[in-house]
């Protein structure tokens, strides 16, 4: 692997973009950093010049900047929960730097903590969506945030249930064992971790190390690249980080179908000066399936280390080791004459499996993340990142059934593996703020190198049928010993061994034209190269992805209208034609136009987003009846996203969303499906969660109630087979004290029988009880 000269890139960038002052400007600039007594930056601290109308607030890095006429001023700095600080200063033409350290108000700490914990359920603060500090009200992109406090309240034990808190989001488990997520009509995986590439296609993931989940809506290739984003958006997992508190939480969750889950969260400084911080999250999970055969056993070990080398330089190292032994879901096919149009037609007992659980899968995922963050100045920051993700499949028995009628099915099983997918990323980002005249710039520039190595083998049954069963009879589940004699060596031609590289450069500039009007201009250049392997020729491709956003704050810091143009892309390898020639494909682009309104009013007790979007793919690939491929297909996905977060009274929180999506095939080689709905894309999706924490005498006691509705989902583009719509109700009861917490969750209260986008039956009524001890 060739080394990238990051130092050269950094030097060039600083030379080109370093902020400068207009020598003729007679105004003075007051700037600085506001921290607490532990040296932590304070966000949203207020800076006011007394007896004037001038003022501002700090960003997420604790920085502030204010341009005023030269003169004598009294500065007052304040933040809820801290003692205000006042000082006098004489400002001359040029830059004056004034830093502040605020001391906490001890008598108000208890109330501050309570309010802070309450608001965390509704907090949308993030530095990853735009890869820079940008408030939700200032961001032209739609996104939702699922915080860990909500997951605790809901006694969530898997990411599937967690993701249903994002409007329009419907999860699905793949037959390979990985996780898929659909929103805005397109599916993706959980492909981003702390803003860097990760994978969950064959090993899924555990939520014990999750601080929050960010769901970015719309094609996001400009900032995240094709390997991380889909045409629908990006799912980014933010992991727990070490902090200066010394605390430990041990948690046990037990419940239906033999659920036994133990987690531990241990955080401690390793040095007296708190310059070295350590945190360990671990989880052991064992549970049977609601079917008569099946299980899911996992182990997570996630250590992280933070080292404050100086006031300006910080290193972060974290890792995840995730081992899985479980049974895969059954993937169903349907004979054209079966008469089956929905899973309800199948006469197999809802809780019965066609396959024994002695044929299971064994996988592992290794993730290593290293970050070096250097504060170049008050307005400029350098971030260097390295990540490695390895997803290994020792073996994976996967189940297939072809239904000949509602009562008869042929059974097939394949074994996939060993498979080794390694992903390495090196990334350098520069964030900065500067002004050109009266116009403010918030800029990001970065480069990324990505290397993927694939080594895969497979044994599979091909088209062989092991047996045919009548599911209305007392049949036996198919065992491993009956399957193994049918397995023959095989591989995926052209993909079994491979390596590809991607070099990327991107820049994004948020320009504040006025204190209410801002625009975002972004551009990404990708060069993709695949080496010759497995009989496939080498291949390279260059992609250019722009992004444009516009925001106008109708009411400053409270109500804004926005519009965006966003681009996503997929690098696609050449296709072999029937005459032996190759069709070299252009990158497949998805272009989104979106407009809407955001509001954060009543001291952020009400936050809402409403938008309309249109996503078009003009150059999708299709195949003619003569077998030749042509790149002229078209697909259009359009709809509405609505989210509302409310805290109407102390203790009451409401999270709700509605998504409408109409994703249709506009052009295809098969004209009979033109105008049909795209697969896996429900038209209407609703999510709702309300919780109340009692105050005063019953303080610590709380309860919650949730509802999810998903419209019918077509499995195939002919729109003949579909999973029917469903409604699921959930409830929770919890009691929390400073040193312990108890939670009880009741899922699927009405015992609804329902199926996901793959037609796989989901868990009936069940419960989970959790006890957490805090030290």
C-alpha positions in Angstrom: 0.0 0.0 0.0 1.5 3.4 -1.0 1.9 5.9 1.8 0.0 9.1 1.5 1.9 12.3 2.4 -0.6 13.8 4.8 1.8 16.5 5.9 2.1 17.8 2.3 -1.7 17.9 2.0 -2.0 19.7 5.3 0.6 22.3 4.4 -1.0 23.1 1.1 -4.4 23.4 2.7 -3.3 25.8 5.4 -1.5 28.0 2.8 -4.6 28.1 0.7 -7.3 28.5 3.3 -5.7 30.1 6.4 -7.9 33.0 7.7 -6.6 36.5 7.1 -7.7 39.9 8.3 -8.4 42.9 6.1 -5.8 45.5 7.0 -8.2 48.3 6.3 -10.9 46.9 8.6 -11.1 49.2 11.7 -13.4 46.8 13.6 -12.0 44.7 16.5 -12.5 41.0 16.7 -12.9 39.4 20.2 -12.5 35.7 20.3 -11.6 32.9 22.7 -12.5 29.6 24.3 -14.8 28.9 27.2 -14.2 25.8 29.3 -15.2 24.4 32.7 -12.9 23.7 35.6 -11.9 20.3 34.1 -10.8 21.8 30.8 -13.8 20.6 28.9 -15.2 23.0 26.2 -18.6 24.4 27.0 -21.2 24.5 24.2 -23.9 27.2 24.0 -22.3 29.4 26.7 -23.5 33.0 26.2 -21.0 35.9 25.6 -22.5 39.4 26.0 -21.0 42.8 25.8 -22.9 44.6 28.6 -24.7 47.9 27.8 -24.7 46.9 24.1 -26.8 44.7 21.8 -23.8 42.7 20.9 -23.5 39.0 21.8 -22.9 35.4 20.7 -22.7 31.9 22.0 -20.0 29.2 21.8 -19.9 26.3 19.4 -19.4 22.6 20.3 -15.7 23.2 20.7 -16.2 26.0 23.3 -15.1 28.7 20.8 -16.7 32.1 20.2 -15.9 35.1 18.0 -17.5 38.5 17.9 -16.7 41.5 15.6 -17.4 45.0 17.1 -16.1 48.5 16.8 -13.0 49.3 18.8 -13.5 50.5 22.3 -13.9 49.6 26.0 -16.3 46.9 27.0 -17.5 44.7 29.9 -17.8 41.1 28.9 -20.2 38.8 30.7 -20.1 35.0 30.1 -22.8 32.7 31.5 -24.2 29.2 31.2 -26.9 27.3 33.1 -25.3 25.5 36.0 -22.1 27.7 36.1 -21.1 30.8 37.9 -21.2 33.8 35.5 -17.9 35.5 34.8 -17.5 39.3 34.1 -14.4 41.2 33.1 -13.4 44.5 31.4 -11.4 44.6 28.2 -10.1 47.3 25.8 -10.5 46.2 22.1 -8.3 47.7 19.4 -8.3 47.1 15.7 -7.3 43.5 15.1 -7.8 40.3 17.1 -8.1 40.2 20.9 -8.2 36.7 22.5 -9.9 36.3 25.9 -10.5 32.8 27.4 -12.7 32.0 30.3 -13.0 29.1 32.8 -16.5 28.8 34.4 -16.9 27.2 37.8 -20.0 25.0 38.4 -22.7 26.1 40.8 -22.7 23.2 43.4 -26.1 24.1 44.8 -27.7 23.7 41.4 -25.9 20.6 40.1 -28.6 18.1 41.1 -31.3 20.0 39.1 -28.9 20.6 36.1 -28.2 16.8 35.9 -31.9 16.0 36.0 -32.8 18.5 33.3 -29.8 17.3 31.2 -30.7 13.7 31.4 -34.3 14.5 30.4 -33.3 16.5 27.4 -30.8 13.9 26.1 -33.8 11.8 24.8 -34.6 14.7 22.4 -31.0 16.0 21.7 -30.0 16.2 18.0 -26.5 17.5 18.6 -23.9 15.9 16.3 -20.6 16.7 14.7 -20.8 13.8 12.2 -23.7 14.7 9.9 -22.0 17.6 8.3 -18.5 16.6 9.6 -18.4 20.0 11.3 -20.1 21.6 14.3 -23.5 22.6 12.8 -26.8 23.0 14.6 -29.8 21.1 13.3 -31.6 24.4 12.6 -28.5 25.5 10.4 -28.2 22.1 8.5 -29.9 21.7 5.1 -29.9 17.9 5.5 -32.7 16.0 7.3 -31.5 13.6 10.0 -32.7 11.9 13.2 -30.8 10.9 16.3 -31.5 7.9 18.6 -29.8 8.5 21.9 -28.7 5.8 24.4 -31.0 7.2 27.0 -34.0 6.3 24.8 -32.6 2.7 24.3 -32.3 2.3 28.1 -35.8 3.6 28.6 -37.1 1.1 26.0 -35.0 -1.8 27.4 -33.7 -2.3 23.9 -31.3 -5.3 23.4 -30.8 -5.2 19.6 -30.3 -2.5 17.0 -33.4 -3.6 15.0 -35.8 -2.3 17.6 -33.6 0.8 18.2 -33.7 1.9 14.5 -37.5 1.9 14.5 -37.4 5.2 16.4 -36.3 7.0 13.2 -39.1 8.1 10.9 -39.6 5.9 7.9 -36.9 3.4 9.0 -37.6 -0.3 8.6 -34.9 -2.9 9.5 -34.5 -6.3 8.0 -32.1 -9.2 8.8 -30.4 -10.8 5.8 -30.1 -14.5 5.2 -26.3 -13.9 5.5 -26.9 -12.8 9.1 -26.3 -9.1 8.5 -28.5 -6.1 9.1 -30.3 -4.0 6.4 -32.2 -0.8 6.8 -34.6 0.8 4.4 -35.7 4.4 4.3 -36.6 6.8 1.5 -37.2 3.7 -0.7 -33.6 2.3 -0.6 -31.8 -0.1 1.6 -28.4 0.2 3.3 -26.4 -1.3 6.1 -25.1 0.2 9.3 -22.0 1.3 7.3 -20.6 4.1 9.4 -19.0 4.1 12.8 -17.9 7.4 14.3 -18.1 8.8 10.7 -15.7 6.1 9.3 -16.5 3.0 7.3 -17.8 -0.1 9.1 -19.8 -3.2 8.0 -22.6 -5.3 9.4 -23.4 -7.4 6.3 -22.6 -10.8 7.8 -22.0 -10.2 11.5 -24.5 -7.5 12.6 -23.5 -5.6 15.8 -24.3 -5.2 19.5 -25.8 -2.0 21.0 -23.9 -2.2 24.3 -21.2 0.2 23.0 -23.6 2.7 21.3 -23.8 6.3 22.5 -26.3 7.2 19.8 -27.4 6.2 16.3 -27.6 8.9 13.6 -29.8 8.3 10.5 -28.9 10.7 7.7 -31.6 11.1 5.1 -30.9 11.4 1.4 -27.9 10.4 -0.9 -24.8 11.3 1.1 -22.0 10.3 -1.2 -20.5 13.8 -1.2 -19.2 13.6 2.4 -19.3 9.8 3.1 -18.5 8.1 -0.2 -20.2 5.3 -2.0 -19.0 2.5 0.3 -20.7 4.1 3.3 -23.9 5.6 1.9 -26.8 4.4 -0.1 -29.2 6.4 -2.2 -31.5 6.6 0.8 -28.9 7.8 3.2 -26.4 6.8 5.9 -26.7 5.1 9.3 -23.9 6.2 11.6 -23.2 4.6 14.9 -21.5 6.8 17.5 -19.7 4.7 20.2 -19.2 5.4 23.9 -16.1 7.4 24.7 -14.0 7.6 27.9 -14.6 10.6 30.2 -13.2 11.9 33.5 -15.9 10.3 35.7 -15.1 7.1 37.6 -18.1 4.9 37.4 -19.3 1.4 36.6 -22.6 0.0 35.5 -23.4 -3.7 35.6 -26.6 -4.8 33.9 -28.6 -8.0 33.6 -31.6 -8.5 31.3 -33.7 -11.7 31.3 -36.9 -12.4 29.4 -38.8 -14.5 26.9 -37.4 -17.3 24.9 -34.5 -17.9 27.3 -33.1 -14.4 27.1 -30.0 -13.9 29.3 -27.9 -10.8 28.7 -25.2 -9.3 30.9 -23.5 -6.0 30.1 -20.8 -4.0 31.8 -19.7 -0.3 31.3 -16.5 0.5 33.2 -15.1 4.0 33.0 -12.1 5.3 34.9 -9.1 7.7 34.6 -5.8 5.9 34.6 -3.8 8.9 35.9 -4.4 11.4 38.7 -4.3 14.3 36.3 -7.0 12.6 34.1 -4.8 12.8 31.0 -5.3 9.1 30.3 -8.9 7.8 30.3 -10.1 4.3 29.9 -13.5 2.8 29.2 -14.6 -0.8 28.7 -18.0 -2.0 27.4 -18.8 -5.7 27.2 -21.9 -7.8 26.6 -22.7 -11.5 26.7 -26.0 -12.4 25.0 -27.8 -15.7 24.8 -31.3 -16.3 23.6 -33.4 -18.9 21.8 -35.6 -18.2 18.9 -39.4 -18.0 19.2 -39.3 -20.9 16.7 -39.0 -24.4 18.0 -35.3 -24.4 16.7 -32.9 -21.5 16.6 -30.6 -19.4 18.9 -28.5 -16.3 19.0 -25.3 -16.2 21.2 -23.0 -13.2 21.0 -20.0 -11.8 22.8 -18.8 -8.1 22.7 -15.6 -6.7 24.1 -15.1 -3.0 23.4 -12.2 -1.2 25.1 -11.4 2.5 24.4 -8.5 4.8 25.5 -8.2 8.6 25.4 -4.8 10.3 25.9 -4.6 14.1 26.3 -1.0 14.7 25.2 -1.4 18.4 25.6 -4.0 21.2 25.7 -4.2 21.0 21.9 -3.4 17.3 21.1 -5.7 14.4 21.9 -5.4 10.7 20.9 -8.3 8.3 20.9 -8.0 4.5 20.4 -10.9 2.2 20.5 -11.7 -1.4 19.4 -14.5 -3.8 19.1 -14.3 -7.6 19.1 -17.7 -9.2 18.3 -18.2 -13.0 18.1 -21.4 -14.6 17.0 -22.8 -18.1 16.9 -26.4 -18.2 15.7 -28.9 -19.7 13.3 -29.8 -17.7 10.1 -33.2 -16.8 8.9 -35.0 -18.9 6.2 -35.1 -17.3 2.8 -38.2 -18.3 0.9 -38.7 -18.6 -2.9 -42.1 -19.2 -4.6 -43.0 -21.3 -7.5 -45.0 -19.3 -10.1 -47.9 -21.8 -9.7 -47.8 -21.9 -5.9 -50.8 -19.5 -5.5 -49.0 -17.7 -2.7 -49.1 -13.9 -2.7 -48.3 -13.3 1.0 -46.7 -15.2 3.9 -50.2 -15.5 5.5 -51.0 -18.0 2.7 -48.3 -20.5 3.9 -49.8 -23.2 6.2 -46.6 -23.7 8.2 -47.1 -23.2 12.0 -45.9 -19.6 12.8 -43.6 -21.0 15.5 -42.2 -24.0 13.6 -38.9 -24.2 11.8 -38.1 -26.3 8.7 -34.4 -26.6 9.8 -32.7 -27.8 13.0 -30.4 -25.4 14.9 -27.4 -27.8 14.8 -26.7 -26.2 11.4 -25.7 -22.7 12.4 -23.2 -19.9 11.6 -20.0 -18.8 13.3 -18.7 -15.2 12.5 -16.5 -12.5 14.0 -16.0 -8.8 13.5 -12.8 -6.9 14.5 -12.9 -3.1 14.5 -10.0 -0.8 15.4 -10.2 3.0 15.3 -7.5 5.6 16.0 -7.9 9.3 16.0 -5.4 12.2 16.5 -7.1 15.6 17.0 -4.9 18.7 17.0 -6.3 22.2 17.8 -4.2 24.4 15.4 -5.8 27.6 16.7 -9.1 28.8 18.1 -10.6 28.4 14.7 -8.7 25.6 13.0 -8.5 21.9 13.8 -6.8 19.0 12.3 -8.2 15.4 12.6 -6.3 12.4 11.4 -8.1 9.0 11.5 -7.3 5.4 10.9 -9.8 2.5 10.9 -9.6 -1.2 10.2 -12.6 -3.4 10.0 -12.4 -7.2 9.5 -15.5 -9.3 9.0 -14.8 -13.0 9.1 -17.2 -15.9 8.5 -15.8 -19.3 9.5 -18.9 -20.9 8.2 -22.5 -20.0 7.7 -25.3 -22.5 7.1 -28.1 -20.7 5.3 -31.6 -22.0 4.8 -33.7 -21.9 1.6 -37.2 -23.1 0.9 -39.1 -23.1 -2.4 -42.9 -23.2 -1.9 -44.7 -25.3 -4.4 -48.0 -24.6 -2.8 -49.2 -23.2 0.6 -48.5 -26.6 2.2 -45.6 -28.1 0.3 -42.0 -26.8 0.2 -38.6 -28.1 -1.1 -35.7 -27.6 1.3 -32.2 -26.5 0.3 -29.2 -25.5 2.4 -25.9 -24.0 1.6 -22.7 -23.4 3.6 -20.9 -20.1 2.9 -17.3 -19.6 4.1 -14.7 -19.1 5.0 -15.1 -15.4 4.0 -12.7 -12.7 5.0 -13.5 -9.0 4.2 -11.0 -6.4 5.4 -11.5 -2.7 5.1 -8.8 -0.1 5.8 -9.3 3.6 5.8 -6.9 6.5 6.3 -8.5 10.0 6.5 -7.3 13.5 7.1 -9.7 16.3 7.8 -9.2 20.0 8.4 -11.9 22.1 9.9 -11.8 25.9 10.1 -13.6 29.2 10.4 -12.7 32.4 8.7 -14.3 35.5 7.3 -14.1 37.3 3.9 -15.3 40.8 4.6 -18.6 40.3 6.5 -19.2 36.8 5.2 -18.4 33.9 7.6 -17.1 30.6 6.4 -17.2 27.2 8.2 -15.1 24.9 6.1 -14.1 21.2 5.9 -11.5 19.7 3.6 -10.4 16.2 3.6 -8.8 13.2 1.9 -9.5 9.5 2.3 -7.8 6.4 1.2 -9.7 3.1 1.3 -8.5 -0.4 0.7 -10.8 -3.5 0.6 -9.5 -7.1 0.4 -11.8 -10.0 -0.1 -11.0 -13.7 0.3 -14.1 -15.9 0.0 -14.9 -19.6 -0.6 -18.2 -21.4 -0.6 -19.7 -24.8 -0.5 -23.3 -24.8 -1.7 -26.0 -27.2 -3.0 -26.6 -25.2 -6.1 -29.9 -26.2 -7.6 -30.0 -29.5 -5.7 -33.1 -30.2 -3.6 -32.6 -32.2 -0.4 -36.2 -33.1 0.1 -39.8 -32.0 -0.2 -42.1 -31.8 2.9 -45.8 -31.3 3.5 -45.8 -28.7 6.4 -49.3 -29.8 7.6 -47.8 -33.2 8.6 -45.6 -34.1 11.5 -42.3 -33.5 9.5 -38.8 -33.5 11.0 -36.6 -30.4 11.0 -33.7 -30.9 8.6 -30.4 -31.6 10.5 -26.8 -30.8 9.6 -25.8 -34.5 9.2 -28.5 -34.8 6.5 -27.3 -31.7 4.6 -23.5 -32.2 4.6 -23.4 -35.0 2.0 -25.1 -32.7 -0.5 -22.5 -30.0 -0.2 -20.0 -29.5 -3.1 -17.1 -27.0 -3.3 -17.9 -23.8 -5.2 -17.0 -20.2 -5.3 -18.3 -16.8 -6.5 -16.5 -16.3 -9.8 -14.7 -13.0 -10.1 -15.3 -12.1 -6.5 -13.8 -15.0 -4.5 -10.4 -13.1 -4.2 -10.1 -9.5 -4.8 -8.7 -6.1 -3.8 -9.9 -2.6 -4.7 -8.7 0.9 -3.7 -10.5 4.2 -3.6 -8.7 7.6 -3.3 -11.1 10.5 -2.4 -10.9 14.2 -1.8 -13.7 16.4 -0.6 -14.5 19.9 0.5 -17.5 21.6 2.1 -18.0 25.2 2.9 -20.9 26.6 4.9 -21.2 30.3 4.1 -23.1 32.6 6.4 -24.1 35.3 4.0 -26.1 37.0 6.8 -26.8 36.0 10.4 -29.9 34.2 9.0 -29.0 33.1 5.5 -26.4 30.4 4.8 -25.5 28.1 2.0 -23.6 24.8 1.9 -21.4 24.1 -1.0 -19.7 20.6 -1.1 -17.9 18.5 -3.7 -16.3 15.1 -3.6 -13.9 13.4 -6.1 -13.5 9.6 -6.0 -11.0 7.5 -8.0 -11.9 3.8 -7.7 -9.5 1.0 -8.8 -10.1 -2.8 -8.8 -7.1 -5.0 -9.4 -7.3 -7.9 -11.9 -8.4 -11.0 -10.1 -10.3 -14.3 -10.5 -10.5 -13.9 -14.3 -12.0 -10.4 -14.1 -10.1 -7.6 -15.7 -8.7 -4.6 -13.7 -11.1 -1.7 -13.6 -10.9 2.0 -12.6 -13.5 4.7 -12.4 -13.7 8.4 -11.4 -16.8 9.9 -9.8 -17.7 13.5 -9.0 -20.4 14.1 -6.4 -21.7 17.7 -5.6 -23.9 18.8 -2.8 -25.7 22.1 -2.3 -27.9 23.4 0.5 -29.6 26.6 1.4 -31.0 27.6 4.8 -32.9 30.8 5.8 -33.8 31.3 9.5 -37.3 32.8 9.5 -37.0 33.2 13.3 -33.3 33.2 14.3 -32.2 30.0 16.0 -35.8 28.8 16.1 -37.4 28.3 12.7 -35.7 27.8 9.3 -36.7 26.9 5.8 -34.2 24.8 3.8 -33.6 23.3 0.5 -30.9 20.9 -0.8 -29.5 19.1 -3.8 -27.7 15.9 -2.8 -25.9 13.3 -4.8 -25.1 9.6 -4.2 -23.2 7.3 -6.5 -22.2 3.6 -6.9 -19.0 2.5 -8.7 -20.1 -0.3 -10.9 -17.7 -2.8 -12.6 -18.0 -3.6 -16.4 -20.6 -6.2 -17.5 -19.9 -9.1 -19.9 -22.2 -9.0 -23.0 -23.5 -12.1 -24.8 -21.1 -11.5 -27.8 -18.1 -11.5 -25.5 -17.7 -7.7 -25.3 -17.7 -5.7 -22.1 -20.1 -2.8 -21.3 -18.1 -0.2 -19.3 -20.6 1.4 -17.0 -20.7 5.0 -15.8 -21.1 5.4 -12.0 -24.8 5.1 -11.1 -25.9 8.4 -9.7 -28.9 9.3 -7.5 -29.9 13.0 -7.4 -32.1 14.3 -4.7 -34.0 17.6 -4.5 -35.6 18.4 -1.1 -37.2 21.3 0.6 -38.8 21.7 4.0 -38.9 23.5 7.4 -37.2 22.9 10.7 -38.3 24.4 14.1 -36.8 24.3 17.6 -39.1 26.5 19.7 -40.2 26.9 23.3 -36.6 26.6 24.6 -36.2 23.5 22.4 -39.1 21.7 24.1 -40.6 21.3 20.7 -38.4 20.3 17.7 -39.9 19.3 14.4 -38.8 18.7 10.8 -41.1 18.5 7.7 -39.7 18.0 4.2 -40.6 16.8 0.7 -37.9 15.0 -1.4 -37.5 13.6 -4.9 -34.7 11.1 -5.7 -34.1 10.2 -9.3 -31.8 7.6 -10.8 -31.5 8.3 -14.5 -28.8 5.8 -15.5 -29.8 2.5 -13.8 -28.7 -0.6 -15.6 -31.2 -2.9 -17.2 -31.1 -6.0 -19.5 -32.8 -6.3 -22.9 -34.6 -9.5 -23.9 -31.6 -10.4 -26.1 -29.5 -10.5 -23.0 -27.5 -7.3 -23.7 -27.2 -4.8 -20.9 -28.0 -1.2 -21.4 -27.5 1.7 -18.9 -30.7 3.7 -19.4 -33.0 2.5 -16.6 -34.8 5.0 -14.5 -36.2 5.0 -10.9 -37.9 7.7 -9.0 -38.5 7.8 -5.2 -40.4 10.7 -3.7 -42.1 11.3 -0.4 -42.5 13.2 2.8 -40.5 13.0 6.1 -42.0 14.3 9.3 -40.5 14.1 12.8 -41.6 15.8 16.0 -39.9 15.7 19.4 -41.7 17.2 22.4 -41.2 17.9 26.0 -44.5 19.7 26.8 -44.1 19.4 30.6 -41.5 18.3 33.1 -41.1 14.5 32.9 -43.1 14.0 29.6 -41.3 13.2 26.4 -42.8 12.4 23.0 -41.0 11.1 19.9 -43.0 10.6 16.8 -42.6 10.4 13.0 -44.4 9.7 9.8 -42.9 8.9 6.4 -44.6 8.6 3.1 -42.6 7.1 0.2 -43.6 6.4 -3.4 -40.7 4.6 -5.1 -41.4 3.4 -8.6 -39.7 1.8 -11.5 -40.1 4.3 -14.4 -38.1 2.5 -17.1 -37.0 -1.2 -17.3 -36.0 -3.8 -19.8 -39.2 -5.6 -18.7 -41.9 -3.1 -19.7 -44.5 -5.1 -17.7 -43.1 -3.8 -14.4 -42.8 -0.2 -15.5 -44.8 1.9 -13.0 -44.6 -0.8 -10.3 -43.4 -0.2 -6.8 -39.8 -0.8 -5.9 -39.0 -3.8 -3.7 -38.6 -3.4 0.1 -40.1 0.1 0.2 -43.3 0.5 2.3 -45.5 3.5 1.4 -46.4 4.6 4.9 -44.4 4.2 8.1 -45.3 5.6 11.5 -43.3 5.6 14.8 -44.5 6.9 18.2 -43.0 6.8 21.7 -44.2 8.6 24.8 -42.8 8.3 28.3 -43.5 10.0 31.6 -41.3 10.2 34.6 -43.2 11.1 37.8 -42.1 14.1 39.8 -42.0 14.9 43.5 -43.2 11.9 45.7 -43.0 9.3 42.9 -39.7 10.6 41.6 -37.8 7.9 39.8 -40.9 6.0 38.6 -41.7 6.1 34.9 -43.7 4.5 32.2 -43.7 4.5 28.4 -45.9 3.5 25.5 -44.9 2.9 21.8 -46.5 2.2 18.5 -45.1 1.2 15.1 -47.0 0.9 11.8 -45.4 -0.4 8.5 -47.3 -0.5 5.3 -47.2 -3.6 3.0 -43.9 -4.3 1.4 -43.4 -5.9 -2.1 -40.7 -8.5 -2.2 -40.3 -8.7 -6.0 -40.6 -6.1 -8.7 -43.6 -7.8 -10.3 -45.6 -6.7 -7.2 -47.3 -10.1 -6.9 -45.9 -11.2 -3.5 -45.9 -8.8 -0.5 -45.6 -8.8 3.3 -48.8 -7.3 4.7 -49.0 -4.2 6.7 -48.7 -4.4 10.5 -49.1 -2.5 13.8 -47.1 -3.3 16.9 -47.7 -1.9 20.4 -45.1 -1.8 23.2 -45.0 -0.6 26.8 -42.4 -0.1 29.5 -42.3 0.5 33.2 -39.2 1.6 35.0 -37.9 2.9 38.4 -34.5 4.6 38.7 -32.4 5.7 41.6 -28.9 7.1 41.8 -27.3 3.6 42.4 -29.7 1.3 40.6 -32.4 1.0 37.9 -35.1 -1.5 37.1 -37.0 -1.7 33.8 -39.7 -3.9 32.4 -40.6 -4.0 28.7 -43.6 -5.6 27.1 -43.2 -6.1 23.3 -46.0 -6.8 20.8 -48.8 -6.4 23.3 -51.5 -7.6 20.8 -49.5 -10.7 19.8 -49.5 -9.5 16.2 -48.3 -12.0 13.5 -46.2 -10.0 11.1 -43.4 -10.3 8.6 -40.5 -8.1 7.5 -39.5 -7.2 3.9 -38.0 -10.6 3.3 -41.3 -12.3 4.4 -39.7 -13.6 7.6 -42.0 -14.0 10.6 -41.2 -11.7 13.6 -41.3 -12.3 17.3 -44.8 -12.6 19.0 -45.6 -11.2 22.4 -42.6 -11.2 24.7 -41.0 -9.4 27.7 -37.6 -8.3 28.9 -36.7 -7.3 32.5 -33.6 -5.4 33.3 -31.7 -4.6 36.5 -28.8 -2.2 36.4 -26.4 -1.5 39.3 -24.4 1.7 39.3 -21.1 2.2 41.3 
